[in-house]
Amino acid sequence: MTISLSDTGKRFNRDWIFRHLSYQFSSGSSYAIVGPNGSGKSTLLQAISGALLINEGSIIYELNGQPIADEKMHRHLSFCAPYLELIEEMTATELLRFHREFKPLLPGIDIENALELAGLAPAAQKQIRYFSSGMKQRLKLIQCFLSDMPVLLLDEPCTNLDKEGIALYRSLLEQYSTKRLVIISSNDPVEYAHCTAQISISDYKLSK
């Protein structure tokens, strides 16, 4: 899988969030989008996912050398972010079962051992509305990492996590990201220390 950005730019009203950004992301590598709070890291990540339209330039997706239409890219990626909502009326088991209908789990992974891996097995039948913020983030992480998708997009993935939750995140990265394309938006080195490349959003803030 490759995602190629060519002279891309995104603005809200008259303010450019980023501009003149050209870069190619490839499977088997992990990338960090870094910068201060409010600098546009999340906006760039959402643009890469296809959730936000860019205002100039292009983003091209290819899988095994074949182009993927923009409107179909969501079928090939998993996205984890603290601002993404869970269906809180569902139990953890129900949510993963529902999610599996759209994005299958990795071979050899079932819902029970996914929840066990996340330390959520005791809460498998509890409605998500009763989860702590840390438990919700763990659920989002396994929903993302354990889906059989070639692209993982992670926005501040350790938000609300304690030491055990951060250890879970590191374990998921080590076990399930090797051959995938991973892009992490963060200003915390704990979250992106393993990344092989970094993109500073601040380098693309000027409307040259």
Beta strands, then each sheet from edge to edge (+ up, - down):
strand 1: 2-12
strand 2: 15-26
strand 3: 30-34
strand 4: 56-63
strand 5: 66-68
strand 6: 77-80
strand 7: 151-155
strand 8: 181-185
strand 9: 197-200
sheet 1: 2+ 1- 4+ 5-
sheet 2: 6+ 7+ 8+ 3+ 9+
end
